[in-house]
Amino acid sequence: QVQLVESGGGLVQAGGSLRLSCAASGRTFSSYTMGWFRQAPGKEREFVARIRRSGLDTYYAELAESVKGRFTISRDNAKNMMYLQMNSLKPEDTGVYYCAAALVAGSGTSDYDYWGQGTQVTVSS
């Protein structure tokens, strides 16, 4: 069982930065692939990025507004923490950001076993 709590969301102007954090409970955090998803109003939840257990293997979604090069996913297994550094933010990045944990790496919502409650990110133009 893993419990996840996101933090770090907020209101930022376009071009600004935010760093999201995901705190995980339990002693098996390092056993899970961790992912970030986001959901804009009226849209389905979409995959943003994932990081494998070791932290050495990351993968970013090929979204319409590409996050690769702007977002960086990382984790600290010693602290049971995962992060999403978001730079050069755009209004299209607005949404609720969720962290999730999976025993088997994937990029679909059904691949993930545990979810946080989400943190709101709003980017103004």
Backbone bond lengths (Angstrom), bond angles and torsions (degrees), N, CA, C in turn:
res aa  C-N    CA-C-N  psi(-1)  N-CA   C-N-CA  omega(-1)  CA-C   N-CA-C  phi
1 Q - - - 1.453 - - 1.528 109.79 -
2 V 1.316 116.83 132.61 1.460 122.30 178.86 1.519 108.19 -129.93
3 Q 1.306 115.82 131.54 1.464 120.88 173.33 1.521 108.57 -109.80
4 L 1.332 115.09 135.82 1.456 121.22 -173.77 1.521 110.17 -123.36
5 V 1.326 116.27 136.81 1.451 121.85 178.57 1.525 108.86 -133.05
6 E 1.342 115.60 120.33 1.460 120.44 178.86 1.526 110.33 -91.40
7 S 1.319 115.39 154.90 1.454 121.67 173.88 1.527 108.48 -155.46
8 G 1.330 115.50 167.87 1.459 120.02 174.71 1.517 115.44 103.49
9 G 1.324 116.95 -4.19 1.450 119.25 177.71 1.520 111.68 -71.54
10 G 1.330 115.56 171.80 1.449 119.51 178.40 1.513 111.59 165.17
11 L 1.323 114.91 -166.87 1.461 122.63 179.84 1.521 108.97 -102.82
12 V 1.328 116.38 128.78 1.460 120.78 -178.60 1.520 108.81 -142.51
13 Q 1.308 116.54 150.73 1.460 120.15 177.07 1.524 110.24 -79.17
14 A 1.308 115.45 154.70 1.457 120.88 176.89 1.531 109.69 -54.47
15 G 1.323 114.78 136.68 1.458 120.59 -176.45 1.513 113.96 92.99
16 G 1.326 115.75 -11.18 1.450 120.21 -179.26 1.521 113.20 -83.61
17 S 1.317 114.98 -174.60 1.465 121.50 -176.27 1.515 110.81 -132.11
18 L 1.320 114.53 152.09 1.455 122.92 170.94 1.518 108.20 -142.15
19 R 1.315 114.96 152.64 1.461 120.15 173.71 1.516 108.43 -122.88
20 L 1.304 115.49 114.81 1.457 121.10 177.21 1.521 109.58 -89.38
21 S 1.317 114.90 145.33 1.458 121.09 176.39 1.514 109.65 -123.67
22 C 1.303 115.51 150.23 1.462 121.93 176.10 1.525 106.83 -132.30
23 A 1.318 115.56 115.33 1.460 121.21 178.85 1.523 109.18 -97.93
24 A 1.323 116.20 130.44 1.458 121.49 -177.84 1.521 110.56 -113.95
25 S 1.314 115.11 139.95 1.462 119.84 174.21 1.517 109.10 -94.62
26 G 1.310 116.25 166.20 1.460 119.52 177.17 1.510 112.01 94.99
27 R 1.320 115.07 160.34 1.458 120.54 -176.21 1.518 112.90 -98.61
28 T 1.356 116.29 7.89 1.459 119.52 -177.33 1.512 112.89 -112.37
29 F 1.311 117.42 20.39 1.457 121.59 -177.40 1.515 111.31 -53.22
30 S 1.312 117.35 -42.79 1.467 120.78 -176.14 1.529 112.66 -69.03
31 S 1.316 117.76 -7.48 1.464 121.46 178.07 1.516 112.48 -83.86
32 Y 1.320 117.54 -10.87 1.447 122.17 -171.58 1.522 112.86 -108.69
33 T 1.314 115.10 139.56 1.458 120.59 160.94 1.520 106.86 -72.73
34 M 1.313 116.37 136.44 1.460 120.85 -178.31 1.525 109.71 -114.08
35 G 1.316 114.66 145.02 1.456 118.79 -178.75 1.515 112.79 -137.57
36 W 1.330 114.37 158.66 1.463 122.06 171.11 1.522 108.44 -115.42
37 F 1.313 115.60 135.85 1.454 123.70 174.35 1.523 107.83 -126.98
38 R 1.316 115.74 163.64 1.460 119.42 174.85 1.522 109.36 -143.25
39 Q 1.322 114.13 155.57 1.465 119.89 -179.79 1.518 108.90 -139.25
40 A 1.314 115.28 116.04 1.456 121.33 175.98 1.528 109.11 -85.92
41 P 1.319 117.35 156.71 1.474 119.97 179.69 1.525 111.58 -55.62
42 G 1.320 115.15 129.86 1.459 120.15 177.62 1.509 115.22 76.97
43 K 1.324 117.07 4.58 1.459 120.42 -178.23 1.518 110.76 -120.99
44 E 1.323 114.89 164.00 1.451 119.07 177.82 1.527 110.56 -76.62
45 R 1.315 114.35 157.09 1.451 119.64 175.54 1.532 108.91 -66.88
46 E 1.338 116.41 134.62 1.455 119.76 -177.61 1.523 111.39 -127.01
47 F 1.299 113.20 150.02 1.455 121.73 -179.55 1.524 110.02 -72.33
48 V 1.325 116.46 139.29 1.459 121.67 178.12 1.525 111.00 -113.08
49 A 1.320 116.97 -53.39 1.462 120.29 -176.86 1.518 109.27 -164.32
50 R 1.343 115.06 157.99 1.450 119.05 174.04 1.519 109.79 -141.53
51 I 1.311 115.33 159.96 1.465 121.92 179.53 1.512 107.73 -139.01
52 R 1.317 115.54 131.40 1.451 119.97 -177.90 1.521 110.98 -75.74
53 R 1.326 114.96 175.29 1.458 121.32 -170.06 1.527 113.66 -56.78
54 S 1.322 116.02 -40.49 1.469 119.55 -176.30 1.515 112.71 -74.62
55 G 1.334 116.35 -20.49 1.455 120.29 -175.52 1.509 113.73 87.49
56 L 1.329 117.38 -2.59 1.459 121.12 -175.56 1.526 112.67 -92.69
57 D 1.304 116.50 -15.53 1.469 120.97 -175.72 1.524 108.92 -118.38
58 T 1.319 115.98 115.07 1.459 120.54 179.23 1.524 110.09 -122.90
59 Y 1.318 115.30 157.39 1.461 120.94 -179.84 1.513 108.23 -147.40
60 Y 1.335 115.18 135.42 1.457 121.15 -177.93 1.524 110.18 -117.32
61 A 1.319 115.29 145.92 1.451 120.54 -178.00 1.520 111.27 -70.10
62 E 1.319 114.73 149.97 1.450 121.10 173.52 1.530 107.34 -93.69
63 L 1.291 116.37 76.84 1.457 122.17 -177.08 1.519 110.08 -87.96
64 A 1.337 114.68 164.16 1.456 119.31 178.64 1.524 110.35 -56.51
65 E 1.324 115.21 -44.37 1.459 119.51 173.45 1.513 105.71 -102.88
66 S 1.304 117.70 91.69 1.452 121.98 -169.64 1.513 112.69 -56.10
67 V 1.337 114.66 135.26 1.451 119.46 177.83 1.516 111.93 -93.49
68 K 1.327 116.46 -18.69 1.455 119.02 -179.17 1.512 109.52 -65.03
69 G 1.320 114.58 130.73 1.455 119.91 -175.47 1.508 112.68 96.60
70 R 1.337 116.09 -20.93 1.462 120.18 177.44 1.532 111.39 -110.53
71 F 1.338 116.12 -34.71 1.459 120.77 -178.35 1.526 109.41 -107.81
72 T 1.326 116.11 146.80 1.458 121.70 175.95 1.517 109.26 -133.31
73 I 1.316 115.75 122.45 1.454 121.21 177.04 1.523 108.81 -95.95
74 S 1.324 116.12 142.52 1.462 120.55 178.51 1.517 108.72 -152.85
75 R 1.317 116.09 168.21 1.457 120.52 178.38 1.526 109.52 -148.45
76 D 1.318 114.31 156.53 1.462 122.27 174.95 1.513 106.48 -129.60
77 N 1.306 116.70 98.77 1.465 120.23 -175.90 1.518 112.35 -66.04
78 A 1.318 117.74 -28.78 1.460 120.68 179.41 1.526 111.41 -66.97
79 K 1.340 115.73 -27.76 1.466 120.69 -178.93 1.526 112.83 -105.04
80 N 1.338 116.81 0.85 1.477 120.34 -176.35 1.522 111.24 56.06
81 M 1.326 116.09 45.70 1.453 121.26 -176.27 1.527 110.96 -128.98
82 M 1.328 114.54 147.36 1.448 121.48 170.50 1.523 107.70 -129.94
83 Y 1.337 115.94 151.56 1.457 120.18 -175.64 1.528 110.53 -133.96
84 L 1.325 114.15 157.09 1.463 120.43 169.87 1.527 106.83 -136.03
85 Q 1.314 115.70 106.17 1.459 120.99 175.36 1.522 107.83 -85.51
86 M 1.315 116.29 122.69 1.456 121.51 -176.30 1.523 108.97 -119.13
87 N 1.317 115.39 116.74 1.467 121.73 179.68 1.527 110.18 -115.83
88 S 1.318 115.51 163.99 1.474 121.63 178.24 1.524 110.66 49.21
89 L 1.294 115.79 48.07 1.460 120.38 -175.65 1.522 111.98 -64.52
90 K 1.320 114.61 146.69 1.456 122.75 -179.41 1.524 109.10 -121.91
91 P 1.318 118.07 156.22 1.472 119.65 177.23 1.523 112.27 -55.24
92 E 1.327 117.04 -30.62 1.466 121.00 179.75 1.527 112.58 -67.91
93 D 1.324 117.78 -12.60 1.461 121.46 177.58 1.528 112.14 -83.55
94 T 1.311 116.98 -4.21 1.463 121.06 -179.74 1.519 111.20 -61.99
95 G 1.332 115.35 137.44 1.454 120.36 177.58 1.513 110.67 161.76
96 V 1.310 114.83 -179.63 1.463 121.00 173.16 1.525 107.28 -91.44
97 Y 1.303 115.79 127.48 1.460 121.76 -178.48 1.527 109.14 -103.09
98 Y 1.328 114.60 130.47 1.451 121.65 -177.55 1.526 110.42 -118.50
99 C 1.315 116.81 141.05 1.456 119.06 167.84 1.529 108.17 -101.55
100 A 1.313 115.17 152.98 1.448 120.85 -175.12 1.523 109.92 -148.85
101 A 1.325 115.75 155.92 1.460 122.20 -178.00 1.517 109.94 -124.69
102 A 1.332 115.36 137.75 1.457 121.25 -179.34 1.517 110.35 -135.50
103 L 1.329 116.44 140.66 1.462 120.11 174.66 1.524 110.56 -76.54
104 V 1.335 116.12 -28.46 1.460 121.31 178.12 1.520 107.62 -120.55
105 A 1.311 117.76 126.46 1.465 122.29 -175.76 1.519 111.55 -61.33
106 G 1.322 115.54 138.59 1.446 120.60 177.40 1.511 110.23 -166.09
107 S 1.327 116.20 179.10 1.454 120.57 179.44 1.512 112.27 -127.09
108 G 1.318 116.68 10.63 1.449 119.90 175.47 1.509 111.28 -104.17
109 T 1.336 115.59 152.64 1.460 118.15 -179.12 1.528 111.53 -60.49
110 S 1.318 116.98 -32.02 1.464 119.81 -178.84 1.520 112.71 -72.99
111 D 1.325 117.58 -12.22 1.463 120.81 178.43 1.528 112.32 -77.59
112 Y 1.323 116.63 -16.11 1.459 121.30 -172.29 1.522 111.34 -102.68
113 D 1.327 114.27 137.45 1.459 121.41 -171.87 1.519 112.86 -95.36
114 Y 1.309 117.18 -29.82 1.463 121.22 -175.71 1.526 109.26 -132.83
115 W 1.350 114.88 144.89 1.458 121.46 -175.45 1.526 110.62 -135.36
116 G 1.328 114.84 146.99 1.443 119.72 170.18 1.521 110.38 -85.02
117 Q 1.327 115.46 -179.04 1.463 120.30 -176.14 1.527 112.05 -87.17
118 G 1.333 117.27 -12.74 1.456 121.61 177.11 1.519 113.12 96.94
119 T 1.317 114.85 154.27 1.461 121.94 175.34 1.526 108.16 -135.56
120 Q 1.323 116.62 135.45 1.461 121.47 -174.36 1.515 110.91 -81.43
121 V 1.315 114.86 131.57 1.466 122.48 172.53 1.524 107.88 -119.35
122 T 1.319 116.36 123.93 1.457 121.11 178.78 1.523 108.73 -125.28
123 V 1.319 115.51 123.24 1.458 121.33 -179.51 1.522 108.04 -112.65
124 S 1.316 116.11 117.91 1.460 120.46 -178.72 1.523 110.14 -92.86
125 S 1.323 114.66 149.49 1.475 119.82 -178.45 1.520 111.69 -89.34
